[in-house]
Amino acid sequence: MNHWLTTILIFLPVAGALAIWLLPLDRYWAGSLATLVSLVEVGFWILSVDRFQFGRSTLQFEQQQAWFRDLGVSYHVGQFAFSLWLVGLTTIVSAAAIAYAWWAGRERARAYFGLMLFLTGAVVGVFTAQDLLVFYAFFEAMLIPLYVLIGVWGGAGRLGATLKFVVYTVAGSLLMLAAIIVYGLQQGTFDLTKLGPSSNEWLFLGFAVAFAVKAPLFPFHGWLPDAYREAPPEVSAVLSGVVSKAAAYGFLRIAVTKFPGPTHDTRIPILILATIGLVYGSLLAFRAPDIRGVIAYSSLAQMGLITLGIFATNDLGLDGAVLQMVNHGLISATLFLLAGMIERRAATGELALLGGMARGRPLLATIMLTAGVMALAVPLSTAFAGEFLILAGLFQHFWVYAVIGAGAIVLAAMYTLRLVSAVLHERVGPAVSDAALDLRAGELAVVVPLVALLVGLSAWPAAISGHAFGKASASSITSALVETPGGVNELAAAAPVGR
């Protein structure tokens, strides 16, 4: 059964979506079925973890079937250890988002929950595709439900937010499609495990721009604030927590690995842009007037930090980037879901109208404070471990960016403390009613598992960073991905010290 596990993880939620669309279910049963399918999906991922051989750095749970023989295109999927953790992040965050939507009682439930499950399958497909055209198919399929979920179920400004999202992402996707076609035809195959390195900087930029738009990275973030603010909170949770990681994965699996020469030649400008995004996003988050704005701009900053780790191109930076992808995914998803719960009670997310919500609501205060502490990256937290690994990796060859990054992390502490204080403490705001209840059982069932995972990772971050598994680490970036000459090890060795 092992070789079927990846395919099951991709198509189980798609099958669930089709069932919900076709069956005459009311709102309650549509949400119930979607939640059940998402929990079964988590169960299959746990089975994958149990059967994964972490002592090996090769592709596992692999399945390949010829699709277009003349072009060398095949349905080829499988998982490395680092992608296993990203698949797990997808299944867990998606399950929490779907459960929240079920509790919130979304209108037109069959369409809504079907799209959420379809999105889950598409994102899992991105993380497991081992053929460039299959990767592109899932990458594009991932965007379709997002367009509809934001455009139909979003807030008052949903149409403008959707238009920006479409324009940015379609432009980036077209560049990537052109790069894929040229690269695949030049190599005679589209199989990622067989593709050799390329020195073509234009092809590299085609991929890099597409991933920078999707992350997003500065200066391609124009769609971010409107989309994160106008989408339903659970969609924002998936968009920030999971979909943005598909872009970081693309950098890791394709751009850096398959274009070592262009990566070496262009990484100084990329590191500069990532550093600007880290600082700029932190400053905007500190000044944002609403909860979602703070989380949205903090996501811009965190994606800049993760990009710094990836383009450090050494074991510490890459391991830290993978760990921080999971950390940020869980933290941002938790905060967006909490934002939705607060907005339901206060009818607003404006910080100036909130305050004093800790009084009489100990559960809300405890969960939000715990998530805030994780976002602060205090010592002994999993976020601290991820950020420390990234900065240590940067310091080996690019100490200037490491110093700037450390300073930006201080800004992250400032905007996180501002958010927690504005919501929970200070004087009671005009939008906060004494009748507003504490978190209910259904809401706790959604956010407590996410917070529990963050606490568990704080106790054992090496479960993902790989230091607990010896030679073939849990992420195994350099050993798993460098199948061809000129990989990331050579990039790290060639890096000029002290730049």
C-alpha angles and dihedrals in degrees: 000000000000096000089054095054096088093048091048091052090052101044104031092079090042090054089048090052092052091049092052092047093049103039119079095240126160122228095272096049094042089055091043093052093045092050091048092050091048091051091049087051089055088050092055090049090053088051088052091053090050092052098039114110103221091184089071125072095197130101113282137192084030124176127176132181126170113251108169106009095186091058096038092243119149141168094254120167136160143131137252116200094261092051089049089065092048090051088051091051089052096050095045098045091044091051091051092047093049092047090051092050089050090051091046091051103231117209120244086027099181093057093041099049092041090056092048092053092045089052090053092054093047094052092048087051091055091053094048105035114119096182121072096225092046088049090051092047092054092041090057094040088056091060098052098070090042091057091052097040092053096038097048106028099029130106132274093293095046097119094056091044091051093048092053091046092051095047095049097043097042091051091051093045093052090054090051093048091054090049092049094051095048094043094047095047091047091052096039092233140060095207110122092209091057103036113111125217120283129208094198107123093193092059090048091052090050090060095037095053092049091052092043090055093048096046088038111233128180123302094018095063099099093115095049107083096047095044095048093046099044101040119089107271094250091052090050087051091056093041094052099031101043117005094055088056090060087068093049089048089052091054089049101042101036118010100045098031100044099035105045095153097050089042090056093045097047105032095095091062089043092050089049092051092045090051092049089050091050094052096036093048091049092051092048091047090053091053099039111122097213140048096249092047091056092050093044096052091041086057089055089052094047093049087053089053093048090050089053089056093049095049092047080077097201134106097262095048095044095046089048091049093054092046091048091050089060093041095051092043092057095040097048092044090052093048094047091050090048088049089056091050092050092047090053090056100040100027088228142062095206108129093213090062096046132068140118094047092137089072109098093353106087095159094054090046093049096048095044093045091050092049089046092052089052090049089050088062092223115184113282091027122116091240089056089053092050095047092045092053091049093049091045090052091049092047092060092069109359107039093163092063090045091056092048090046091053089052092050090053088061088056088053089058090052097052093043092052089047091053095048093045094047093052104035106026140027117067122329109271125229092251094055115090126196086229092064107113130226119254111301128224094263092052092047090052088059103046105027094070090052092051091044090055090052090051091048092050089049088059093047114015089157088075084081105018087058104231091120094061103056122216098002099046126200090258097030090180101163096038097042101044105036097086092142137048117275098037132154094289089061090046091055092047091052095049113119109241118237098016 
